[in-house]
Amino acid sequence: MLNSKELHERRKTRTRYQIKRKAEGRARLSVHRTGENIYAQIIDDAKGVTVAAASTLEADLRKKLKTGADKIAAAAVGKLVAERAKKAGYTQVVFDRGGCVFHGRVKELADAARAAGLDF
């Protein structure tokens, strides 16, 4: 029987495989969440570089937010990473949820990034 960490790794691997197959040269919006924070990165896999990143650990976000582990924080990170990606010239991305289910904080981050101008 596999434990929860091994199952999470399987889901993450399966998701990344499908994303890289269907990306068609677009950058990847990768989301990582912990119990206390949420992180987002725009990664250009063709060049192997991180184009833009945002997280609840940043000083300006920490001052505004009550906690880094709720939907409000996820929305703030989504909006911030979308603004930074647009500034770097990336408007079309593919969404990489990792091994997380697409609901709650992950969905809120995605919706905020879409509202801020990212297309995925």
N, C-alpha and C positions, 0 to 999 in steps of 0.2 A: 504494500500500500504506500502511495506517495504522500508525503506531507504537504502542507499548504505552500511552503516556499518552492518546492519542486514543481507543483502545479502552476504556480505563478510564473516561474521561468519558462515552462512549456507554452503557456498562453502568450508570453512576451515574444518568444522565438517565432511562434506561428504567426503572430500579428506582424512582426518585422519582415518576415519572409513575404507575406502578401503585399505589404506596403512597397517593398523594394521592387517587386514584380510589376506593380501597377503605377509606380510613381511617375514614369515618363519624364524624368529629368527635373521634377519639382523638388523643392526642399522639403524637409520633414519637420513638423511641429511635434516634438517629443515632450510628453508630460510625465513627471515623476511626483508621486505624492507620498508623504509620510504621515504619521499621526499628528505631527506638529506643524508641518510646512508643506508647500506645494511649489514645484519648480517647473519651468517651461523653457525649452530651447528651440530655436530654428536652426536646423543642421542641414548643410549642403553636402550630401553624401558624395556627389561627383568630385567636389574639391576636397572633401574631408575636413571641413571647417565649421565651427559654430558661428553663425551669422549674428544672431541676437539671442539674448537670454534674459529671464526675469524670474524672481522668486520672492517669497514672503520674507526672506532674510535681509532684503535691502533696507537701508536705514529709513528712506522716505516712506516706504510702505509700512514698515513696522510702527512708525509714529501714527499713521492714519488708522491702522487696523487694531481691533480689539484682540484678535488671535489670528494666527496664520493657518488655522486648520478648519475654516468654514467656507461656505459658498461665497460669501462676500469677498474674502481674501482671494479665492480662486478667480472670481470675476475681475478683480483688480490686476492680478497677474496676467490674465488673458488679454486685457486691454493694453497693458504696458508692453507685453511681448509683441503684440500686433503693431503697435506704434513704432517700436524699434525695428521690426522687420520691414515695414513700409519705408522707413527712413533709409534702410540698407538696400532697398530696391526689390524686395521680395513681396509679392502680393498673392501668389498662388503656392499653396503648400499641400502636403498630405498630412493627415492627422494620425499620430502614433500614440495611442493610449497606453502602450506597453502591455502589461498583463492585467490592467485594471478594467473593470466593467464600465461601460459608458453611461454613467448616471452620477448624480450627486455633484461632487466637486469637479470631477473631470468634465462632465457635461456643461457645468457652469463656466468653466474656463474656455471651453470650445465655443459656447454661445457668445461670450464676451469678445473673443478674438474675431469671430465672424462679424459681430456688430461694429467692431473697430476697423473693419476693412479687409481682413484676410479671407481668401477664397479657398475653401476646401469642402 
